[in-house]
Every structure is written in structure tokens, then in C-alpha cells.
Amino acid sequence: KNNNVMQALQALIQSETSQINTAVDGIIESYSAGIASVKPIPKQRFVDGTSLDYPVIPNVPVMWPRFAGDTAGVKGPVRSGDKCLLVFCQQAVDDSDDERRFSLTDAYCIVGGFGKAQDRGAENDQMQLYFGEAYVALTQEGKLLINAPAGVEITTPETLNKGLLTTERQLSYQAGISGKGGATINGTVKATGDVQGSGISLTQHTHREHDGPSTGPSQ
């Protein structure tokens, strides 16, 4: 009789705990404005050995790391087919008085594939933020690496560089250039406008010939 009672208790406990949802991996079916519809990947398994597909769970808030009162954070583009982790809350999340526990309707979605990042396994000494071929990486030695195949666009009123600046290709500007100190250029300097040194125009200055008249402006 004791064995029968224990078996019955175990079956009851297993039956009840099988209804508790904690966390499962899923696939994003659709996404819009921070809300996703998610299909859990595994099956629901019951004490009697049967299993059943989970339904698609709609209206799941997608969680991103956020800080400083939501003024700072990290997010990425979410697409159909992306993998995620579904976390089911202990209590209702809709501010209701519902006494439901670990319900499928009280889920949050943490987007992210599982396992190694595709084609990123070799950079084990870097912190990376990447999208396709573009990435920003911070190395263990403290070097910042940026790879931007489509270019880099910076919008800021001022940029201060406190170190040596080296460019391997042409340097161009649109609103003039100014600075302090000398300049050393190995190569030809070309200008379509005037060039001045100490207030003297290269194109308008004159020379006085020895015991002769002044020459006209340079042509």
C-alpha cells in the first residue's frame, strides 16, 4: 500500500510539474515594434509519454539590455527565423489579479542564436559588435578595430583626436582646414586658388628687379 501511495504521489507531482513552463528555445515567426510571435521549438511532453507541439505564442515582448533609465542600451535587427529564448514568468505580467503561474501568456523573449557565432569563432580575444561584414571590435590589448565596408559617417559638432593620425589614402575636406605648427609634405602641392604666406599672395605679389622697375603680379 505504501508503494502504491508513493507512486500515486509521484505521478500527481509529475503531472502538475509538467504544466509548469520555465524556459524553452524558440523561433521568431514575426516581429514588429518590440513585440514578437514565437514558436517554441521543443514539444510539450506529458507523464503518460505523449507529446504535443506548443502553439505559436503571440504578443511576446522582446528583451534587450538597457541601462540608465532606458537611455542607453544595445539592440539588433530581428527577423523571421531568428532563434530566441522564451522565459515564462512566475506571475502574470499584465498587472491583472490573475493567479496564473508560469503561463505561456506571460512570456518574454531574449533574442539570440545558441552555440558559436557563425564565422566568429577565431576572434576569441576580441569583444565584437557586428552586422554582416561590418564590425567594431575591442582587442585584449586595448586596440579598437572598425571594419565598415560601406563607409563611416559621423555626425558631431567637434571631433578631438589626441594621438597621431595616419591615413593610407587621400585626405579630403569641404569647409577648409586650419591648424598650428609646421607642415611637411613629400610630393607636389597643387592649388586652384591663391596661396598666401605671411600675408603675401603667391599670385599677386611683385618683385623689384635690381636697379629696375617692379614686376607685375605672377601669372
N, C-alpha and C positions, 0 to 999 in steps of 0.2 A: 504493500500500500504506500509506503514511504517513497519508493521508486516511482510509482505512478504519479504521486503528488508532485515530486520534483520534476518529472518530465512534463507534466501539465504546466507547472510554473515556468519552466524554461521555454516551452512553446508559446506561452502567453507573453513572456517578456520579449522573445524574438519577434513575435507578431507585432507588438507595439513599437519596438525599436525600428522595425523595418519601415515604419511610417514616418520616421524622423529623417528629415533632409538636412544635411550639413554642408557639403561642398562637392560639386561634380564639375568635370570639364565639359565645355560646350562649344558650339559653333554659332557664330553670328549669322542670323538669317537676314536681318535688315537693321539699319541704323539711321537715326535722324535726331539731331539736336540733343545729343547726350542720352538718348533712350534707344534701347535695342530690343529686338525679338531674338531669343536664343533657343537653340535646340540642344538639350543635353545629349552628350554622346553615349554614355552607357545606358543600360536598361535598368528599370526597376526590378529588383529580384525579391521574391517572397519566400516565406518559410516553407511552403509546400513545393518549392523548386521551380515554380513558374516565373516567368519574367514578362515585362511589358515595356514598350517604348514610352519614354517620357513625352509629354506633349510639348509643343513649342510654347515657350513662356514669353508672353508679350510684356511691354512696358517695364523693362528692366533698366534701372539707372546704371550707367557706366561710370566706374570709379577711376579717377586719375589722381596722382599725387598732387596735393595742393597745400600751400603754406601761407603764412602771413595774412590770415583772414581772407583767403581765396584771391589775393592779389598776386600770388606767384604760384607757379606750378609747371607741370610737364604733361603734354598730351600728344597724341599722334592721330593720323588718319585711320578711321575704322571702315572696313569694307566687308561685304558679304563673304563668308567663308573663313574669316579670321577666327582663330581659336581664343577661348577665354576660360576663366574660372568662375563658376557660379557659386556664390556664398549665400546660404539661406539663414536669415536672422532668427534669433531666438524668440522675438516678439514681433507683432505687427508693426510695420514701418509707416503706415498711413495715418498715424495719430488717432486711430479708432480705438474703441474699447474692446475690440475683438480679442478673444482669448486664444487665438490660434498660435501654435508654436512650430517653428521650423517649416513653415508652409512654402510651397512653390511660388505663392503670390508675394512673398516677402524676400525677394532675391536681389542681390547686387552683382554686377558683372565686372570682373577685373580682366581687361583685355591683355592678351599676350600669348604668344606661342610657347609651347613647352619643349624642353630639350635645348640643344645648342642653336644659336642664331645662325641662319644659313650663310655660309661663306664668311663667317666672322670668327671661326674657331682659332685662327692663328694669332689674332691680336689679343693674347691673354694678358699683356702688360699694359693695356690701354682701357680707359673709360671712353665709351663712344656714344654719340648721338648720331644716328644715320638714317638715311632715307634713300633707297636705291644706291647709286654710286656716290652720292654726296654724303659727307660725314664731317663731324667735328670730334676730334679725339684729344684726350689729355693723357700724356705718357707718364710712366712712373718717375721719369727723370724731371718732370715738370715742364715739358715742351707741349705747346698747343699746336695741333695739326688740323688744317682745314682743307678739305678737298671739295670743290664746288664746280663741277663740270659746266654748269650754265652761268657761272659768274657769281660775284658777291656784290650785294647792294646794301649800303649803309646810309641810314637817314639819321643824322645827328648834327647839332649846331657846331660842334667842335670835336676834333679827334687829337689827342695828345699821345705822341709816341716818345718814350723816354730812352729808347735804345737806338742802336744802329739800324737804319732802314735800307734794305737792299732789294732792288727789283731786277730780275733777269731779262725783262723785256722792256718795251718802250714805256716811258712815263709821260702821260699827257694830262693837261689841266684845261679848264674852261674859263676861270674867273681870275686869272693872274697868279703870280707866285711872288712871295716875299720872304725875306729871312735875314739873319745876321751871320757874320763870318764870311770867309772866303769860299770860292768855288773852284774846283779843279776839274777840267773836262778834257779827256783824251779823245779827240776827234774834232770834226768840223762843227762850228756853231753857225746856224743859219737863222736869219730873222727877216720876215716880210715887212716889218715896220722899222722904226728908228731904234738905235741903240745909244744909250747915254752913259757916260762915265763921269762922275763928279759934276754933273750938270752940263756936261759938254756933249752936244749932239754929234753922232757919228756922221750923219748925212748932211748937217747944216753948218758944221764948224769950218773955219777958214784957216789957212796957213799964210804966213808972211815970208815971201822969198827973201833971200839975203840981198839987202840994198834994192829991193824991188817991191812992186805992189802986192797986196794980199790976193790970194787965190780966192775963187768963188767957192760956194758950198760944194761938197762932194756929190758927184752924180752917180 
